[in-house]
Structure formats: structure tokens, C-alpha cells
């Protein structure tokens, strides 16, 4: 819990940076319109049709596996059902445990396919770009809605790491993903600007805290 409390100012700074990044990207209609159309399309499916829980659970468990590989572990097996799943890994840490809650696997898969197709010259022009943004919006909305859905029930991933610490890491992970994605998708700001806003917010909070402490020590 102590680490989580120490990270709360980092969360606040990330929130400020994300707000500034989104505000800077507000005029990028060519990106936002298809992104929002895709997200709204998924929301309609989510509201009206049975939830594709097997697909979500597969992505959830596969994300555990990816992060286990990234952290130097190996995967011994994976079980997936619509009711839940489990992955058997040789290494575990908080990133491996919490990654599915901030790592939008299917959205990244859409981005990877589009990047590969563009690299090979298979897709060019306005229509492929619009379709990419449409599918990306739907995939990210899929991640957000179904992650929120499963968080309404007790999750061993969360309880094993502590609720406050898990909330902080999940928030920071999602902020980091969006700070990377929004500038790249909209071109309205650079990554340096987005992360500069984060650093600037932390610096401002540090100055305010120091001024407050100084005022108490030297009234």
C-alpha cells in the first residue's frame, strides 16, 4: 500500500498529461470520427448481443502469457473457457498479473495488421485508414467494456496484488497506452510533448508540496 500511495502523484500527473493530450487532439476529426464510430458500434453489440466472453478470456490469458515471456518466463499451458481461464507460467510479478487490465491485446493486433499491410504496400488511401480507425475503436472499446465487466466480480489477479496497488498500476498502464497511442493516431502532438506534460505536472506538484512544507516549517 505504501508504494501505491507514493505513486498517487504520478497518477495525478498522468491524468493531467492525458487531458492535455486529448485536448490537443480535439481537432483531429479524420481520426476521431471513425474511432468513435467503431467504439459506438461495439457498444451497440455489447448492449444487444451476448457478450463474447471466450474471446475476451482468451485475450486475457494470452496477455498474461505475453508478459510472462517479456519478463523472461515461459508458458507451460493455458486453459480458456467462457467462464474463466488460467495460464501456467514459470514466472510471476505484478506486471504479468495485471497486464490484461491495461494491455489492449486486440487493439494492438489490429494496429499490427494495419502496420504490416501498410509496410507491404497493400493498403493505401483514405478508405483503409478509415477502416483501420473504425476497427481500432471497436477493439479498444471491446477491451474497456469487458475489462470493466469482469472487474464487477472478484478477480484473483486484483486481490493477490492488493486493490489499491492494482488500481494504481492499472490506471498508470492505461494512461501510458493512451499517451503513446493518441499522438501517433492523431498527429496533433508528439510523444515528447505528451510525456513532457506528465513530467511538468509532476514538477509542478513537487513545487507545490515543497512550498506547503516550507510554509509549515517556516510560517
C-alpha positions in Angstrom: 0.0 0.0 0.0 2.9 2.4 0.8 4.2 2.1 -2.8 0.7 2.7 -4.1 0.4 5.9 -2.0 3.7 7.1 -3.3 2.5 6.5 -6.9 -0.7 8.6 -6.5 1.0 11.9 -7.5 2.3 10.0 -10.6 -1.3 9.0 -11.4 -2.4 12.6 -11.0 0.3 13.8 -13.3 -0.6 11.2 -15.8 -4.2 12.2 -15.7 -3.2 15.9 -16.4 -1.0 14.9 -19.2 -3.7 12.7 -20.8 -6.2 15.6 -20.5 -3.8 17.9 -22.3 -3.0 15.3 -24.9 -6.7 14.7 -25.6 -7.4 18.4 -25.7 -4.6 18.9 -28.2 -6.1 16.1 -30.4 -9.6 17.5 -30.3 -9.5 18.8 -33.8 -8.3 15.6 -35.5 -11.7 14.7 -36.9 -10.3 12.3 -39.5 -9.1 10.1 -36.7 -11.8 10.6 -34.0 -14.8 10.2 -36.2 -14.1 6.6 -37.3 -12.6 5.8 -33.9 -15.8 6.8 -32.2 -17.9 5.2 -34.8 -16.1 1.9 -34.1 -16.4 2.3 -30.4 -20.2 3.1 -30.6 -20.7 0.1 -32.9 -19.1 -2.2 -30.4 -21.2 -0.6 -27.6 -24.3 -1.5 -29.5 -23.1 -5.1 -29.9 -22.2 -5.2 -26.2 -25.6 -3.9 -25.2 -27.8 -6.0 -27.5 -26.0 -9.3 -28.0 -24.4 -12.0 -25.8 -21.0 -11.0 -24.6 -18.2 -12.9 -26.4 -16.6 -13.9 -23.1 -14.5 -16.8 -24.6 -12.8 -14.3 -27.0 -12.2 -11.9 -24.1 -10.9 -14.6 -21.8 -8.5 -15.9 -24.5 -7.1 -12.5 -24.9 -6.8 -12.0 -21.1 -4.9 -15.2 -20.6 -2.8 -14.8 -23.7 -1.8 -11.3 -22.4 -0.6 -13.0 -19.2 1.5 -15.3 -21.4 3.0 -12.5 -23.5 4.1 -10.6 -20.4 5.5 -13.7 -18.8 7.6 -14.2 -22.0 8.6 -10.5 -21.9 9.7 -10.8 -18.3 11.8 -13.9 -19.0 9.4 -16.6 -18.1 7.9 -19.4 -20.1 4.4 -20.7 -20.6 3.6 -24.3 -19.7 -0.1 -24.3 -20.7 -3.3 -22.3 -20.9 -6.9 -23.1 -20.2 -9.7 -20.9 -21.6 -13.5 -21.1 -21.2 -16.2 -18.6 -21.4 -16.5 -18.7 -17.6 -12.8 -18.0 -17.0 -9.3 -19.3 -17.6 -5.8 -19.8 -16.4 -2.3 -19.7 -17.7 0.5 -21.7 -16.3 3.8 -19.7 -16.3 7.2 -20.2 -14.7 7.5 -16.6 -13.5 5.1 -14.1 -11.9 5.2 -10.5 -10.9 2.8 -7.6 -10.7 3.1 -6.7 -14.4 2.4 -10.2 -15.6 -0.6 -10.4 -13.2 -2.1 -7.0 -14.0 -1.2 -6.6 -17.7 -4.6 -7.8 -19.1 -6.2 -4.8 -17.4 -4.2 -2.2 -19.3 -2.7 -4.0 -22.3 -5.3 -3.9 -25.1 -4.3 -7.0 -27.0 -6.9 -7.0 -29.7 -6.4 -3.2 -30.4 -2.7 -3.8 -30.7 -3.4 -6.8 -33.0 -5.5 -4.5 -35.3 -2.6 -2.0 -35.3 -0.1 -4.6 -36.1 -2.0 -6.0 -39.0 -2.6 -2.5 -40.4 1.1 -1.5 -39.9 2.2 -4.7 -41.7 -0.2 -4.2 -44.6 0.9 -0.6 -45.0 4.5 -1.6 -44.9 3.9 -4.1 -47.7 2.0 -1.5 -49.7 -1.2 -3.5 -49.5 -3.3 -0.6 -48.2 -3.2 3.0 -49.2 -5.7 5.8 -49.5 -8.4 7.2 -47.3 -10.6 4.1 -47.0 -8.1 1.7 -45.5 -7.1 4.3 -42.9 -10.8 4.9 -42.0 -11.4 1.2 -41.7 -8.3 0.8 -39.5 -9.5 3.6 -37.2 -13.0 2.0 -37.1 -11.7 -1.4 -36.2 -9.3 0.1 -33.7 -12.1 2.0 -32.0 -14.2 -1.2 -31.8 -11.3 -3.2 -30.5 -10.3 -0.7 -27.8 -14.0 -0.4 -26.7 -14.1 -4.2 -26.5 -11.1 -4.1 -24.1 -12.5 -1.4 -21.9 -16.1 -2.7 -21.6 -15.3 -6.3 -21.0 -12.4 -5.5 -18.6 -14.9 -3.3 -16.7 -17.4 -6.1 -16.8 -15.1 -8.7 -15.3 -14.0 -6.2 -12.6 -17.5 -6.3 -11.2 -16.7 -9.7 -9.8 -13.9 -10.8 -7.6 -10.7 -11.2 -9.5 -7.8 -13.2 -8.0 -5.4 -11.0 -10.1 -6.5 -7.9 -8.2 -6.8 -9.4 -4.7 -3.3 -11.0 -5.0 -1.7 -7.7 -5.6 -3.9 -5.6 -3.3 -6.8 -3.5 -4.5 -5.1 0.0 -4.2 -1.8 -1.1 -5.8 -3.7 -2.9 -8.6 -5.9 0.2 -9.2 -2.8 2.4 -9.4 -0.9 0.1 -11.8 -4.0 -0.4 -14.0 -4.6 3.4 -14.1 -1.0 4.1 -15.0 -0.8 1.4 -17.6 -3.9 2.7 -19.3 -2.7 6.3 -19.2 0.7 5.1 -20.7 -1.1 3.3 -23.5 -3.2 6.3 -24.4 -0.3 8.7 -24.2 1.5 6.6 -26.7 -1.5 6.0 -28.9 -3.2 9.3 -29.2 -0.3 11.3 -30.6 0.6 8.5 -33.0 -3.0 8.3 -34.2 -3.9 11.9 -34.5 -0.5 13.6 -35.1 -1.7 16.6 -33.0 1.2 16.4 -30.6 4.4 14.5 -30.3 5.3 11.8 -27.8 7.9 14.2 -26.3 5.1 16.8 -25.7 2.8 14.2 -24.1 5.4 12.9 -21.7 6.7 16.4 -21.2 3.3 17.3 -19.9 3.4 14.4 -17.5 6.9 15.4 -16.2 5.8 19.0 -16.0 2.8 18.1 -13.9 4.9 16.1 -11.5 7.4 19.0 -11.3 4.5 21.4 -10.5 3.1 19.1 -7.8 6.6 18.8 -6.3 7.0 22.6 -6.1 3.5 23.0 -4.5 4.3 20.3 -2.0 7.6 21.9 -1.1 6.0 25.3 -0.8 3.4 23.8 1.5 6.0 22.0 3.6 8.2 25.1 3.8 5.1 27.1 4.9 4.6 24.7 7.8 8.2 24.6 8.8 8.8 28.3 8.4 5.4 30.0 8.9 
